[in-house]
Structures are given as C-alpha cells and as structure tokens.
Amino acid sequence: MESIISYFETIPSSHRSLILVGGITFFWLVESAVPLFNFKYKKWSHAAINIFFTLTTIIINFALAFILLKTADWTVDNDFGLLQWLPEMPLWLYTLVGLIFLDLIGAYFVHWAEHKVKWMWRFHLIHHTDTWVDTTSANRHHPGESIFRFIFTTAGVLLVGSPMWLVFMYQSISVLLSQFNHANISLPRWLDTAISYLIISPDMHKVHHHYVLPYTNSNYGNIFSIWDRLFGTYMNMDPDKIVYGIDTHMEDHEHNKVKNLLKIPFQPYREPTEESLKGMAN
C-alpha cells in the first residue's frame, strides 16, 4: 500500500496522460470487439467531437490545478476535514474512506445538482446530447461545466481533508471508471449486475443516458454505486430499450456539431417534451 501511495505522491504528468489515453484506447478496442449497440455512425468523427471537449477539460483543470494543490496542502497542514478528524485507521481504510467521500462530493453531488439546477443543466445537457454513447463520451463536458465540476472537486478535497496523493489516485480511478461505464460494451447480464453492487457498471450508467425522464435523473454516480442506492436515485432498465440522447435536442445538427454544442447553454431553455413528462409520471 505504501508503494502505491508513494507512486501517486510523485506521479508524473506523463503517467496521468497515459492513464487517460490508455483507458480510451483499451475500451475503444473492447467496445469494437463486443459492442452493446451496433451504431451506424462515423466513429472517428464522433470521437473527434468528444476529444475536443476532453482537451478543453484538460486545459481548464491544468490551469486551475494550483488551487487543488494549495487546498490539499492546507487541509493536511491545518488538520482540517473528515480524514483529519477521524480516529487513526489502517492505511487501506483511510484510502477507501477518502475515495468514497471524494466520489460523493466531486462526482455524485455535483452531478445531481447539474440535473436539479437549471443554469447548471444548461451546460451539463451537452453531455446528454450524445446519441452514440461510447467510451469517448466520458469526457464530453462543456468548458463551463468543467469549471463548476472543478469547484465541487476542490470543495470535496477541502471537506474530506484529502492529501494530494489521494486526489491524484481519485482522479485516476475516476477517469478510468468513467471510460468503463460509458463504453459501448456488452457484458454478461449477471456480471454487470454483480459489478453494479460495488461500482457503476456500464448497464447501470447507460440508464442515465436514456433520452427521457425519469431515467435521465437517475444513476448519478461515477465510481461507487452506494450513493445512488442510499439516496434513492438508482434505476434499472433493460439495455435493449435504451435510446441515447436528450429529448429536447435530438436533431443531428444540434448534437453533432461542436459550434452548436458550445452555444447550447446560452440558447433559450427548452422544457421537456410531452413524452418526457409522461415518462416522469411513470
């Protein structure tokens, strides 16, 4: 365990980039071999759009990284945050507790807020406009969303009292798990179900990308599935019945052009369609 911590204390930027690129490459190959859906789309063209948003996220996170570093150092130096206040515990348990609560604040809670706060939803729906969800969709976030996701992550580091090595570990796991649960892969149903009791599985997360309510407002987690089950936001659905996208932006020119995707948060707000409202009532 000490060697793992030592690695993340000094993890080079090149290794963090390798985790991102390597994860996309690995799941890209897997989903090509065992796809859940046989999409009729230009895979490289679709990937280019999502990689554009991945790059904007990287740039924003890199530009603001010093805030995260200063926050993590301050919590440790001042004994502030959950991990600093809890009794001494084994290192593996310390790490697990930290990851679970960083996931709560930095992933689950901000995601839930994005679906409940209208101005945040305007930015987040760019992620939901994707009608061909695959592993590249994991980082399809508007630059505006990347900023307030960073703010929530920083708040998580502050409240959890996380040292920087744990932040790097959390971010690395989060990237890989997001690529995994967005990947267009078909796992045996029993295996996917078993996985979903611990972490967010592909089938579990795909429900969140169904185009109508109430399914869109479910399964917010990214790493651990405990939060959706605990807060009653877990939903199940036959993967064969899933339709990707968001009902207010189903036209190809709206969800398949970078220029329009960047403009969506500033366009007039669109209410859910009748079909979506019926889904919510059910």
N, C-alpha and C positions, 0 to 999 in steps of 0.2 A: 504493500500500500504506500509505503514511504517513497518507493521509486516512482510510482505513478504521480504522486504529489510533486516530487522533485521535477518530473518532466513538465508538468503544467505550470510550475513556477517559472520556468525558463523557456517555455515553448516558443520556438521561432515563428515569425510571421509566415515564413515559407511553409511551415508544417500546418498552420491553420488554413492556409490557402489550399494545401494539398488535401486536407480533410474535406473541404468544400468541393473542389474539383473532382477528387477521387470518389466522393459519395455520389455525385451526379453521374459520373461515368459508370460506376458499378450498377446503380439502379436503372440507368438508361439501358444497359445491356440486358439486365434481368427482365425488365418490362418488355423488351423486344422479343425475348425468348418465351415468356409466359404472361402475355398481356391479359388483363381483366376485360378490356374492351378493344376491339379491333377498329381503332379510329381511322376514318378516311380523311386524313389531314396531312399537310406538309410538315412533317415532324421537325425539320431543321428550321423552317420559317417560324413555327410556333415557339421553338426553343430560343430563337433569336430575340423575340419579344420578351420572354421571361428572363433571359440572361441580361438584357438591358436593365430590367428592374433589379436584378441581383447586383449588378455593378453599381447602380445608384445607392443601394442599401450599403454596400461595402464602403463606398466613398463617405457616406454620412457617418457610418459607425467609426470609420478610421479618423475622421475629422473631430469627432466628439469623444474619442477613446480616452483622452486625458481626464475627462470628467469622471468616467467609470473608475479609472485607476486611482484618482485622488479620493473618491468616495470609499473604495475598498480599503485603502490605506488608512483613512480616517477612522473607519469603524473599528479596525483592529487596534490602532493606536489609542483610541478612547474607550475601548471595551463597550462599544455600542452595538445593539442588535441582538436578535434572538440567539444566535450561536454563542455570543459572548456572555449571555445571561443564563444559559442552561448549565446544569451541573456537568462536570467533566465526564466525557464518554469515550468509548473506543473510537479510533480514527475513522473506521469504516462507517460507524453510525453517525458520527459528526458530518461526514461527507454526504451520506444519504439524506439526513435531515436538511442539510443545506440545499441540496439539489431539489428536493421535494418542494421546499418553500420558495426557492427562486423560480421554479416552474409555476407555482401558484400565482405569484405577483407578475413575473416577467412574461408569462405566456397565457395562462388561463384567464386571469383577471382582466388584463388589457384586451384580450380577445372578446371576452364577454362585454366589456364596456364599448368596444367598437360596434357591437350589434345593438346596443341599447341607447347610445348617444348619437343623435342624428348627424352632427357635424363630423364625428369620427367615422361613422358608417359611410359617409360620402367618399372618404379616402379608402376605407377598407374594401368597399364593394369592387374595386379594381381586381382584387384577388379573386373574388367570386364570379367575375365576368368570364373567367376561363371556361370554355365549353369542352376542352380537351385536357382534363386534369392528368398530369403525369409528373414525374419527379422534378422537372424544371419549374413546375408551378409553385413549388415550395417557397420560393423567394420572390414571387410576383407581388411586390408591395409598392404602392405609390410612395415617392420620396417623402411626402407629408406624413404618411403612416409610419415610415421608418423612423422619423423623428420622435413621434409620441410613443412608439414602441421602445425606443431607446430611453425615453424618460421613465417609463414604467420599469424597465430593467434596472436602471440606476436606483429607483426607489426600492426595488427588491433587494439590491445589494446593500442599501442602507439599512433597511428594516431587518434583513436576515443577519446583517453583520458579517458579510462574506469576505474572506480574504481573496486576493486576486487570483490565486491558483484555482480556487473553486469556481470563480467566474469563468475563467478560460475553459475549465472542464465542462461546466454547464453549457456554455455556448457551443462547444464542440459536439456534445451529445445532442443538443437541441437541433443543430444543423443536420446531423445525420438522421435523427428520428423524423424530422420534418420531411426530408427527402424520401425516407422509407414510407411514411404514411400517406404521402401524396403519389407515390409511384403507381403507375398503371400495371400493377402485378396481381396475379390470381394465386392466392394461397388456398390450400385446402380449408374448407369452412371451419372444421374443428380446430385447426391450428390457429387461424385468425382469431377465433373466439377465445381460445386459451390465452393468446398473447394480449388480447384486449382487457383482460382482468388485471394486468400489470401496467402495460404501456399502450399508447394509442396505436392501434393496428390499422392497416390500410383500409379494410372494410368499414371500420368504425369511423375513420375520418372522412371517407367518401360520402357518408350520410350527410355530413355537414355541408358538402358541396352540391347536394340536391337543390334544384333550382327554385323550389317553393317552400314557404313556411308550412309547418313549424320546423321542418328538418334543418333548414338553414340556421336556425337558432338553437343548435344542439352540438354536443361533442366538441367543445371549445379547446380541449387540452392539446398539448403538443408532445410532452414526454410521458407523464404519468396519467393514467385513466382514473385515478382515485377521485380527482376533483369533480369530474362530470358525474360520477356515481354518487358522491357525497352531496353535491348541491342540486341534484335532480335534473341535470341538463343532458343526461345520457339518453340517446335514442338509438333504436335498431331499425334496420330496413334491409330488405332483400337487395343485394348489389345489382341484380339484373334489372331492377326497376328504377335505378338512379338515373337522373337526367342532369348533366352538369350545366353550370351557368347560373345566372340570376334572372328571374322572370322579367325584370324591368329593362334588361339590356341583352336581349337575345339575338339582335341583328349582328351579322358578321362584321359590318363596318364599325360597329361600336366597341366590340370586344377584341378585335384582331388588328387594331391599328394603334401604335404607340402614341401618336399625336392625340388621338381622341381619348385614350386611357388617361393621359396626363391631364386632360381638361375636365373629365367627369366630375371631380369634386366641386367644380365651380359652375357646373351646369344646373339648371332648375331641378329641384328634387322631384323624384318620381315615386308616387305611392305604389305599394304592392298591387298587383293585378287582382282581379276577381278570383282567379284560380288560386292565387296565393292565399287570399283571405279565407277561401273555403278550406284550404289545407290547414290554416291556423285553427279554424273552428273544430277541425277533427283531431 
